[in-house]
């Protein structure tokens, strides 16, 4: 990414939590709703959230409380973000 001149920062949000405002901004840049970026294979999803209905604000709070539920990696730039799984998705970032 550096070779292509990208000005990106790696945020280890599992180690250093982000705020709900930062998370909301990431979803704006992704053009996605929080519910679209949930890792449904996680045990916590299956035990606590599967089959339940939540609005998007509730999903934001749930992700803040349980960051493992957020799909990753997400690459965030100044004006846009992309879910980089698979890594080939990054090509549209540049």
C-alpha positions, 0 to 999 in steps of 0.5 A: 500500500505504501508503494502506491502512495497510500496514506493509511493508518492501521488501527488495532481496534481489538486492542485499542477500542474506538469510539462510537462516533469513529465507528459511525464515521467508518460505516459512512465511508464504507457505504455500509450499515453496521448490520451488514458488517457483522461476523455471524460466525462468531460464538458471541453472535450465535449465543447472544444475537442470532435471531434477534432484531436490532436497529442500526444504532443498536448494532453500533453499540453492540459492535463497540461492546463486542468488537470481534463482531466487526468484519475485518480488516477494514482499511480507512482513508481520509474520505473512504473505507473498504472491507479488505477481505479478500485483499484484492478489494484494496485495488479499488482503494487506489 
